[in-house]
Amino acid sequence: MQVTSYGAAGEVTGSKHLIEVGGKRLLLDCGMFQGDHRTADKKNRELPFDANTIDAVILSHGHLDHCGSLPLLVRRGYRGPIYATPATKDVAECIMRDSAHIQLYDAEYHNRHRKKNEPAATPLYVDTDIDRVLALMKTVPYHKAINVLPNVSLTFYDAGHILGSAVIHLNLTEGNRSVPFAYTGDFGHKDMPILRNPDILPETEVVLSESTYGNRTHETLNDRTKKLVAIVRSTVKMGGKIIVPAFALGRMQTLIYSLHVLTDSGKIPRLPIYIDSPLGERLTRVFRKHTECYDEEAKRLFTSRHDDPFGFRNLNYVKSVEESKSLNAKPGPLIIIASSGMVEAGRVLHHLKNGLANPNNTVLVVGYMAAGTRGRKLIEGAKTISFYGDRVPVRASVVKINAYSAHADEAQLLHFYSSTVGLRRVFLVHGDAAVRADLAATIKKRFPKIETTLPIAGRTYQL
């Protein structure tokens, strides 16, 4: 009975965790690496195992760094089942198709401009590969136990991270030994809008746990709301624009929901809000479909009254590239929420290229920024940022609200460990090296009976 992490071990992206039990091989997530384009592309073109040797796949949620390499897995020969919650299947389809579209565009652009001796670029996968992934997917609702292999049973518990996200709880059996095991996927931040808080797990001996913000403390819900209101009011006073680089999945819908509630309550003025992300709009339709994932507040405020939490009078979904570009000529005050979240691609690039030099504008950062990305450079105080070969001075205010993170902070992770009955060992993944080390030290101090392991990519550990 053993586990090998082939991604998100000493870094945040590329989640792939292989469980071997009783002669069977079970893959938990199959995500893409993100960050520096060349480095990530090279890593994403390889699978660290033979796809034909995998017996089953379980998907925790639909973020690209957890599902993005599934089409490559299938392209390389995998034909077994892929288990996910119903909402995760719909979310993952949107994410994978968007990824295929971007890869095709990037390959075509590279091939038009490549030098004579340069090899042609090819996408990792195309839409037909995604069709095959969807055909293999089997949906399982929360809290329903099923057998995924003769010696492995699965139950999904709500992770509270994004729509459909799940903690994967497994009962692993080998000979006379049975181990209750859990993989957090990405573990949610308590009291986030729309979604329920993470479930408390049944008895579990071993947890493979994310650690993204394992040495930090997020602002409270009240602090977050006050900060957002203050940012909107101050930028409105200056007649500026609030530009929000946001992940199309989760963060974008959370912001729309929060701005809807704040506008209705009169805490912020009714100013134009533009959602500039085709993927974000498609995912918002998925959110509207899966009301079974909503928390009680969302049901009380909206669904019980048949209102749309993601649609209100001053909210505009941008349809075309031309309409997107026209926003640069519109005077403030207004809010633009655009992807990508790490400022590495998407329509947010031209909004920032045109808006960063204006001291009346505000860039609102609401999510994780990987090392090497433009987003990380912004929050680290870069004086200039490069867009399409041009260096743009940063004169706009750059403000970060950590409480919009969909990841648990240190206190919430520690509470999760302390409330998990029978926990004897924690493997820390999905975190930068320094964060993992800090969290491991804290666990050792707070829970001396829990063994903590920091997996090295590709190394196998006995359970």
GIFENUR-V367823 format. One record per residue. N is the residue number from 1. RES is the residue in three letters. PSI is psi in radians with two decimals (none if undefined). Layout:
N/RES/PSI + N/RES/PSI
This chain:
1/MET/1.95 + 2/GLN/2.83 + 3/VAL/2.44 + 4/THR/2.20 + 5/SER/2.10 + 6/TYR/-0.02 + 7/GLY/2.90 + 8/ALA/0.58 + 9/ALA/1.75 + 10/GLY/0.09 + 11/GLU/3.11 + 12/VAL/-0.55 + 13/THR/3.00 + 14/GLY/0.56 + 15/SER/2.10 + 16/LYS/1.97 + 17/HIS/2.12 + 18/LEU/2.11 + 19/ILE/2.26 + 20/GLU/2.12 + 21/VAL/2.22 + 22/GLY/0.66 + 23/GLY/0.06 + 24/LYS/2.66 + 25/ARG/2.10 + 26/LEU/2.13 + 27/LEU/2.18 + 28/LEU/1.90 + 29/ASP/2.68 + 30/CYS/1.36 + 31/GLY/2.86 + 32/MET/2.64 + 33/PHE/2.53 + 34/GLN/2.91 + 35/GLY/-2.44 + 36/ASP/2.22 + 37/HIS/-0.84 + 38/ARG/-0.78 + 39/THR/-0.82 + 40/ALA/-0.73 + 41/ASP/-0.72 + 42/LYS/-0.78 + 43/LYS/-0.62 + 44/ASN/-0.27 + 45/ARG/-0.13 + 46/GLU/2.50 + 47/LEU/2.29 + 48/PRO/0.17 + 49/PHE/2.84 + 50/ASP/2.09 + 51/ALA/-0.54 + 52/ASN/-0.23 + 53/THR/-0.08 + 54/ILE/2.31 + 55/ASP/-0.55 + 56/ALA/2.71 + 57/VAL/2.43 + 58/ILE/2.27 + 59/LEU/2.19 + 60/SER/-0.68 + 61/HIS/3.11 + 62/GLY/0.31 + 63/HIS/2.60 + 64/LEU/-0.64 + 65/ASP/0.05 + 66/HIS/-0.48 + 67/CYS/-0.18 + 68/GLY/-0.33 + 69/SER/0.10 + 70/LEU/-0.75 + 71/PRO/-0.59 + 72/LEU/-0.70 + 73/LEU/-0.78 + 74/VAL/-0.67 + 75/ARG/-0.56 + 76/ARG/0.07 + 77/GLY/-0.06 + 78/TYR/2.34 + 79/ARG/0.24 + 80/GLY/-3.08 + 81/PRO/2.65 + 82/ILE/1.98 + 83/TYR/2.41 + 84/ALA/2.86 + 85/THR/2.80 + 86/PRO/-0.74 + 87/ALA/-0.66 + 88/THR/-0.66 + 89/LYS/-0.80 + 90/ASP/-0.71 + 91/VAL/-0.83 + 92/ALA/-0.63 + 93/GLU/-0.82 + 94/CYS/-0.79 + 95/ILE/-0.78 + 96/MET/-0.72 + 97/ARG/-0.66 + 98/ASP/-0.72 + 99/SER/-0.77 + 100/ALA/-0.71 + 101/HIS/-0.79 + 102/ILE/-0.75 + 103/GLN/-0.75 + 104/LEU/-0.77 + 105/TYR/-0.82 + 106/ASP/-0.70 + 107/ALA/-0.77 + 108/GLU/-0.72 + 109/TYR/-0.80 + 110/HIS/-0.76 + 111/ASN/-0.50 + 112/ARG/-0.51 + 113/HIS/0.07 + 114/ARG/2.71 + 115/LYS/2.87 + 116/LYS/-0.75 + 117/ASN/-0.07 + 118/GLU/2.44 + 119/PRO/2.67 + 120/ALA/2.52 + 121/ALA/2.54 + 122/THR/2.53 + 123/PRO/2.70 + 124/LEU/-0.63 + 125/TYR/2.91 + 126/VAL/3.12 + 127/ASP/-0.61 + 128/THR/-0.53 + 129/ASP/-0.65 + 130/ILE/-0.66 + 131/ASP/-0.70 + 132/ARG/-0.63 + 133/VAL/-0.84 + 134/LEU/-0.61 + 135/ALA/-0.45 + 136/LEU/-0.19 + 137/MET/2.34 + 138/LYS/2.14 + 139/THR/2.46 + 140/VAL/2.19 + 141/PRO/2.86 + 142/TYR/2.53 + 143/HIS/0.19 + 144/LYS/2.07 + 145/ALA/2.30 + 146/ILE/2.76 + 147/ASN/2.10 + 148/VAL/-0.41 + 149/LEU/2.84 + 150/PRO/-0.51 + 151/ASN/0.29 + 152/VAL/2.15 + 153/SER/2.60 + 154/LEU/2.41 + 155/THR/2.28 + 156/PHE/2.31 + 157/TYR/2.57 + 158/ASP/2.17 + 159/ALA/-0.25 + 160/GLY/0.40 + 161/HIS/-1.05 + 162/ILE/3.09 + 163/LEU/2.15 + 164/GLY/-0.07 + 165/SER/2.54 + 166/ALA/2.51 + 167/VAL/2.21 + 168/ILE/1.96 + 169/HIS/2.16 + 170/LEU/2.50 + 171/ASN/1.93 + 172/LEU/2.22 + 173/THR/2.30 + 174/GLU/1.95 + 175/GLY/-2.22 + 176/ASN/0.06 + 177/ARG/2.37 + 178/SER/2.28 + 179/VAL/2.05 + 180/PRO/2.13 + 181/PHE/2.50 + 182/ALA/2.47 + 183/TYR/2.11 + 184/THR/-0.33 + 185/GLY/-2.31 + 186/ASP/2.18 + 187/PHE/2.30 + 188/GLY/2.79 + 189/HIS/2.20 + 190/LYS/2.55 + 191/ASP/0.56 + 192/MET/2.60 + 193/PRO/2.66 + 194/ILE/-0.93 + 195/LEU/2.74 + 196/ARG/2.75 + 197/ASN/2.74 + 198/PRO/2.53 + 199/ASP/2.68 + 200/ILE/2.35 + 201/LEU/2.74 + 202/PRO/-3.12 + 203/GLU/2.27 + 204/THR/2.27 + 205/GLU/-0.70 + 206/VAL/2.31 + 207/VAL/2.24 + 208/LEU/1.86 + 209/SER/2.40 + 210/GLU/2.79 + 211/SER/0.43 + 212/THR/-0.89 + 213/TYR/0.72 + 214/GLY/-0.08 + 215/ASN/0.38 + 216/ARG/2.84 + 217/THR/2.13 + 218/HIS/2.74 + 219/GLU/2.79 + 220/THR/2.90 + 221/LEU/-0.73 + 222/ASN/-0.77 + 223/ASP/-0.72 + 224/ARG/-0.81 + 225/THR/-0.79 + 226/LYS/-0.73 + 227/LYS/-0.76 + 228/LEU/-0.78 + 229/VAL/-0.77 + 230/ALA/-0.71 + 231/ILE/-0.80 + 232/VAL/-0.84 + 233/ARG/-0.76 + 234/SER/-0.68 + 235/THR/-0.67 + 236/VAL/-0.73 + 237/LYS/-0.62 + 238/MET/-0.07 + 239/GLY/0.39 + 240/GLY/-3.10 + 241/LYS/2.49 + 242/ILE/2.00 + 243/ILE/2.12 + 244/VAL/1.84 + 245/PRO/2.10 + 246/ALA/2.48 + 247/PHE/2.34 + 248/ALA/-0.37 + 249/LEU/2.06 + 250/GLY/-1.17 + 251/ARG/-0.72 + 252/MET/-0.79 + 253/GLN/-0.62 + 254/THR/-0.74 + 255/LEU/-0.75 + 256/ILE/-0.83 + 257/TYR/-0.84 + 258/SER/-0.75 + 259/LEU/-0.61 + 260/HIS/-0.87 + 261/VAL/-0.76 + 262/LEU/-0.63 + 263/THR/-0.82 + 264/ASP/-0.59 + 265/SER/-0.11 + 266/GLY/0.17 + 267/LYS/-0.44 + 268/ILE/2.66 + 269/PRO/2.78 + 270/ARG/1.46 + 271/LEU/2.81 + 272/PRO/2.34 + 273/ILE/2.21 + 274/TYR/2.21 + 275/ILE/1.85 + 276/ASP/1.29 + 277/SER/1.84 + 278/PRO/-0.70 + 279/LEU/-0.72 + 280/GLY/-0.69 + 281/GLU/-0.73 + 282/ARG/-0.72 + 283/LEU/-0.56 + 284/THR/-0.60 + 285/ARG/-0.63 + 286/VAL/-0.71 + 287/PHE/-0.73 + 288/ARG/-0.60 + 289/LYS/-0.68 + 290/HIS/1.12 + 291/THR/-0.24 + 292/GLU/-0.26 + 293/CYS/-0.12 + 294/TYR/2.65 + 295/ASP/3.08 + 296/GLU/-0.62 + 297/GLU/-0.81 + 298/ALA/-0.71 + 299/LYS/-0.71 + 300/ARG/-0.76 + 301/LEU/-0.55 + 302/PHE/-1.10 + 303/THR/-0.58 + 304/SER/-0.41 + 305/ARG/0.08 + 306/HIS/0.49 + 307/ASP/2.78 + 308/ASP/1.97 + 309/PRO/-0.31 + 310/PHE/0.43 + 311/GLY/2.16 + 312/PHE/3.03 + 313/ARG/-0.73 + 314/ASN/0.19 + 315/LEU/2.26 + 316/ASN/2.23 + 317/TYR/2.07 + 318/VAL/2.24 + 319/LYS/-0.84 + 320/SER/2.86 + 321/VAL/-0.67 + 322/GLU/-0.77 + 323/GLU/-0.66 + 324/SER/-0.83 + 325/LYS/-0.56 + 326/SER/-0.35 + 327/LEU/-0.46 + 328/ASN/-0.46 + 329/ALA/-0.22 + 330/LYS/2.36 + 331/PRO/2.67 + 332/GLY/3.08 + 333/PRO/2.48 + 334/LEU/2.91 + 335/ILE/2.29 + 336/ILE/2.11 + 337/ILE/2.03 + 338/ALA/2.66 + 339/SER/2.78 + 340/SER/2.78 + 341/GLY/-0.54 + 342/MET/0.13 + 343/VAL/0.66 + 344/GLU/-0.25 + 345/ALA/-3.14 + 346/GLY/-3.12 + 347/ARG/-0.33 + 348/VAL/-0.42 + 349/LEU/-0.82 + 350/HIS/-0.44 + 351/HIS/-0.73 + 352/LEU/-0.66 + 353/LYS/-0.66 + 354/ASN/-0.30 + 355/GLY/-0.27 + 356/LEU/-0.53 + 357/ALA/-0.15 + 358/ASN/2.02 + 359/PRO/-0.21 + 360/ASN/-0.23 + 361/ASN/2.80 + 362/THR/2.31 + 363/VAL/2.07 + 364/LEU/2.02 + 365/VAL/2.19 + 366/VAL/0.18 + 367/GLY/3.12 + 368/TYR/2.41 + 369/MET/2.00 + 370/ALA/2.66 + 371/ALA/2.41 + 372/GLY/-0.17 + 373/THR/2.80 + 374/ARG/-0.65 + 375/GLY/-0.75 + 376/ARG/-0.73 + 377/LYS/-0.68 + 378/LEU/-0.86 + 379/ILE/-0.29 + 380/GLU/0.07 + 381/GLY/0.45 + 382/ALA/2.44 + 383/LYS/-0.49 + 384/THR/2.68 + 385/ILE/2.42 + 386/SER/2.27 + 387/PHE/2.08 + 388/TYR/0.67 + 389/GLY/-0.15 + 390/ASP/2.41 + 391/ARG/2.20 + 392/VAL/2.24 + 393/PRO/2.50 + 394/VAL/1.73 + 395/ARG/-0.33 + 396/ALA/2.69 + 397/SER/2.43 + 398/VAL/2.04 + 399/VAL/2.40 + 400/LYS/2.34 + 401/ILE/1.84 + 402/ASN/-0.46 + 403/ALA/-0.21 + 404/TYR/-0.07 + 405/SER/2.43 + 406/ALA/0.13 + 407/HIS/2.51 + 408/ALA/2.59 + 409/ASP/-3.02 + 410/GLU/-0.86 + 411/ALA/-0.67 + 412/GLN/-0.63 + 413/LEU/-0.75 + 414/LEU/-0.66 + 415/HIS/-0.69 + 416/PHE/-0.80 + 417/TYR/-0.77 + 418/SER/-0.46 + 419/SER/-0.05 + 420/THR/1.86 + 421/VAL/2.33 + 422/GLY/0.07 + 423/LEU/2.18 + 424/ARG/-0.32 + 425/ARG/2.42 + 426/VAL/2.18 + 427/PHE/2.17 + 428/LEU/2.06 + 429/VAL/-3.09 + 430/HIS/0.91 + 431/GLY/2.61 + 432/ASP/2.72 + 433/ALA/-0.79 + 434/ALA/-0.67 + 435/VAL/-0.78 + 436/ARG/-0.76 + 437/ALA/-0.74 + 438/ASP/-0.79 + 439/LEU/-0.69 + 440/ALA/-0.73 + 441/ALA/-0.68 + 442/THR/-0.74 + 443/ILE/-0.77 + 444/LYS/-0.69 + 445/LYS/-0.76 + 446/ARG/-0.64 + 447/PHE/1.29 + 448/PRO/-0.34 + 449/LYS/-0.19 + 450/ILE/2.16 + 451/GLU/2.34 + 452/THR/2.32 + 453/THR/2.36 + 454/LEU/1.66 + 455/PRO/2.47 + 456/ILE/2.36 + 457/ALA/2.24 + 458/GLY/-0.16 + 459/ARG/2.44 + 460/THR/2.41 + 461/TYR/2.40 + 462/GLN/2.51 + 463/LEU/none
